[in-house]
Amino acid sequence: MTENIKLHTDQRVTTMTIARPEKRNAITQDMYAAMADALEDYAQSDAVRAFVITGAEDYFTSGNDLQDFAKGIRSDGVPPVIRFLTAISTCPKPLIAAVNGPAIGVGVTMLLHCDLIIAADTATFSTPFVQLGLVPEAASSLLLPATVGMAVANDMLLANRVLDAAEALRFGLVSRVAPSSDFAAEIASLAAGLAQAAPTSVIKTKALIRHGKDQMTAQMERESVLFAEQLKSSEFAEVVAAKMQKRQPVFK
């Protein structure tokens, strides 16, 4: 377990905190492995009945650590990011996302696999895949249009429109918005309610809501192939070089 993924369990609720605030909680491959471990353990646990994902300090997550991914996707077994996406998209038990601040890239796309998404009123949501020379992942090219509508999804995925918390609520990306002063209490109350509910009923209800996973899985696989291709592309290399040289990327 990497020190940048913190787990705390109390009263049948596990909270997983993405804790790398000095890098705006950017996620490395080692962190993905730890997150996958935690979700896989939760799926098999009878003792834990609710799972909260949040970020440390001011950010939910700024997305993938580009320098880490520029080194290449780890090939020792199933890549950690694939393990994480599989674990979060197939988890049979309730997942709560507590979006405490900006959610960027996978910080948005992972929400599409959570069951209840609570945003602080300071949260923002953006998916700058194209601007990074990449493509959407986590089946977001399928699930985001189905969630917020095609027009808004196009605006987010192609033009990097940034939604604030009120817009995210209006478009259906989040379940609730809470003032920052009440955010922790709102999350604790929601998680406690799920943990106290009839567990088999909760699992069966989630299964009914999230039926028809074949199309989602197929889309996620297509995205993963294209994402891996783009990681090796001259476009992504230019983005990384531009960030290191503190300039705007130039695409030929």
C-alpha positions in Angstrom: 0.0 0.0 0.0 1.6 3.3 -1.1 1.6 6.1 1.5 -0.3 8.3 -1.0 -3.5 6.2 -0.6 -4.9 6.3 2.9 -7.5 3.9 4.2 -9.6 4.3 7.3 -12.4 2.0 8.4 -14.9 2.8 11.1 -18.5 1.6 11.7 -18.6 -0.6 8.6 -17.4 2.4 6.4 -14.0 2.5 4.7 -12.8 5.9 3.5 -10.0 5.9 0.8 -8.2 9.2 0.5 -6.1 10.1 -2.5 -3.3 11.8 -0.5 -0.7 13.5 -2.6 -1.5 17.1 -2.0 1.9 18.4 -3.1 1.0 17.1 -6.6 -2.7 18.1 -6.4 -3.4 14.4 -5.7 -2.1 13.3 -9.2 -2.4 9.5 -9.4 0.6 7.3 -10.2 0.6 3.7 -11.3 1.6 2.6 -7.8 -1.4 4.5 -6.4 -3.7 2.8 -8.9 -2.4 -0.5 -7.7 -3.2 0.4 -4.1 -6.7 1.8 -5.0 -7.4 -1.5 -6.9 -6.3 -3.5 -3.9 -8.6 -1.5 -1.6 -11.6 -1.8 -3.9 -11.1 -5.6 -4.5 -10.8 -6.1 -0.7 -14.0 -4.1 -0.1 -15.9 -6.1 -2.7 -15.1 -9.3 -0.8 -15.5 -8.0 2.7 -18.6 -8.8 4.8 -17.4 -6.4 7.5 -17.5 -3.2 5.4 -20.7 -2.0 3.8 -19.9 1.4 2.4 -16.9 2.8 0.7 -16.0 6.5 0.3 -13.5 7.9 -2.2 -12.2 11.4 -1.5 -9.1 13.6 -1.9 -6.7 15.2 0.6 -6.8 18.9 1.3 -7.9 21.1 -1.6 -8.2 18.7 -4.5 -10.1 15.6 -5.3 -7.5 14.6 -7.9 -5.8 16.4 -10.8 -5.9 13.1 -12.7 -3.0 10.9 -13.9 0.6 11.8 -13.1 1.7 12.5 -16.7 5.4 12.0 -16.0 4.7 8.6 -14.4 2.7 7.5 -17.4 5.2 8.9 -19.9 7.5 6.2 -18.7 5.1 3.6 -20.1 2.3 1.5 -18.7 3.6 -1.2 -16.4 3.5 -4.6 -18.1 4.1 -6.9 -15.1 0.7 -8.5 -15.1 -2.5 -6.6 -15.5 -1.6 -2.8 -15.6 -2.6 -1.1 -12.3 -4.9 1.4 -14.0 -6.8 -1.5 -15.7 -7.1 -3.2 -12.4 -8.5 -0.1 -10.8 -11.0 0.6 -13.6 -12.2 -3.0 -13.5 -12.5 -2.9 -9.7 -14.5 0.3 -9.6 -16.7 -0.5 -12.6 -17.6 -4.0 -11.3 -17.8 -3.4 -7.6 -21.1 -4.9 -6.4 -21.4 -2.8 -3.3 -22.1 0.9 -2.9 -19.4 3.5 -3.7 -19.6 7.1 -2.5 -17.5 9.8 -4.1 -16.8 12.8 -1.9 -15.6 15.4 -4.3 -13.9 17.9 -2.0 -12.3 20.0 -4.7 -11.3 20.1 -8.4 -11.8 16.7 -10.2 -9.8 16.4 -13.4 -9.6 13.6 -16.0 -10.0 10.3 -14.2 -11.2 12.3 -11.2 -14.4 12.8 -13.3 -14.5 9.6 -15.2 -14.3 7.5 -12.0 -17.4 9.2 -10.7 -19.4 7.6 -13.5 -18.9 4.3 -11.7 -19.8 5.6 -8.2 -23.4 5.3 -6.9 -23.6 8.5 -4.9 -21.5 11.6 -5.7 -21.5 14.4 -3.3 -19.7 17.6 -4.3 -18.4 20.4 -2.1 -19.6 23.8 -3.4 -16.0 24.5 -4.3 -15.6 21.5 -6.6 -15.1 21.7 -10.3 -15.1 19.1 -13.0 -13.0 18.9 -16.2 -11.9 16.3 -18.7 -8.9 17.7 -20.7 -8.0 14.4 -22.5 -7.8 16.0 -26.0 -5.7 18.9 -24.6 -3.2 16.3 -23.2 -3.0 14.4 -26.5 -5.0 11.5 -25.1 -8.5 10.0 -25.3 -11.3 9.4 -22.7 -11.1 6.4 -20.5 -13.2 4.4 -18.0 -16.0 4.1 -20.6 -16.6 7.9 -20.2 -17.1 8.3 -24.0 -20.2 6.2 -23.5 -21.2 7.0 -19.9 -20.7 10.8 -19.8 -23.1 11.5 -22.8 -25.6 9.2 -21.1 -25.2 11.1 -17.9 -25.0 14.8 -18.8 -26.3 14.7 -22.4 -24.4 14.7 -25.7 -24.0 18.5 -26.0 -22.5 18.9 -22.6 -20.3 15.8 -23.0 -19.0 17.0 -26.3 -18.2 20.4 -24.7 -16.3 18.7 -21.8 -14.5 16.0 -23.8 -13.6 18.0 -26.9 -13.4 21.7 -25.7 -12.6 21.0 -22.0 -15.5 22.9 -20.6 -15.2 23.1 -16.8 -18.3 22.6 -14.8 -18.8 24.1 -11.4 -20.6 22.2 -8.6 -24.0 23.8 -9.4 -23.7 22.9 -13.1 -22.6 19.4 -12.3 -25.8 19.0 -10.1 -28.0 20.5 -12.8 -26.6 18.2 -15.5 -26.8 15.1 -13.3 -23.1 14.4 -12.9 -23.4 14.6 -9.1 -26.1 13.6 -6.6 -25.9 16.5 -4.2 -23.9 19.6 -3.5 -23.0 20.5 0.1 -21.4 23.7 1.5 -17.8 23.1 2.4 -18.6 23.8 6.0 -21.1 20.9 6.1 -19.3 18.6 3.6 -17.7 16.1 6.1 -20.9 15.8 8.1 -23.0 15.2 4.9 -20.6 12.4 3.8 -20.5 10.8 7.2 -24.3 10.8 7.5 -24.8 9.3 4.0 -22.2 6.6 4.5 -23.6 5.6 7.9 -27.1 5.3 6.4 -25.8 2.9 3.7 -23.8 0.9 6.2 -26.8 0.4 8.3 -29.1 -0.5 5.5 -30.0 -4.2 4.6 -26.8 -5.2 2.8 -28.3 -7.8 0.4 -31.1 -5.4 -0.6 -28.5 -2.7 -1.3 -26.4 -5.0 -3.5 -29.4 -6.3 -5.4 -30.7 -2.8 -5.9 -27.3 -1.6 -7.3 -27.3 -4.6 -9.6 -30.7 -3.7 -11.0 -29.7 -0.1 -11.5 -26.4 -1.0 -13.2 -27.7 -3.7 -15.5 -26.4 -4.0 -19.1 -22.6 -3.8 -18.5 -21.5 -5.5 -21.7 -21.6 -2.4 -23.8 -19.7 -0.5 -21.1 -17.0 -3.1 -20.8 -16.6 -3.2 -24.6 -16.3 0.6 -24.7 -13.8 0.6 -21.9 -11.7 -2.0 -23.8 -11.7 0.1 -26.9 -10.8 3.2 -25.0 -7.9 1.4 -23.3 -6.4 0.4 -26.6 -6.6 3.9 -28.0 -5.3 5.4 -24.7 -2.3 3.2 -24.8 -1.6 4.1 -28.4 -1.8 7.8 -27.5 0.6 7.4 -24.6 3.2 6.3 -27.2 2.2 9.1 -29.7 4.2 12.2 -30.7 1.2 14.2 -29.5 1.5 13.0 -25.9 5.3 13.4 -26.1 4.8 17.0 -27.1 2.4 17.7 -24.2 4.9 16.3 -21.7 7.8 18.2 -23.3 5.8 21.4 -23.3 4.9 21.0 -19.6 8.5 20.5 -18.7 9.6 23.5 -20.8 6.7 25.6 -19.5 5.3 26.4 -22.9 2.2 25.7 -24.9 2.3 22.4 -26.9 2.5 22.7 -30.7 0.8 19.9 -32.7 1.9 19.5 -36.3 
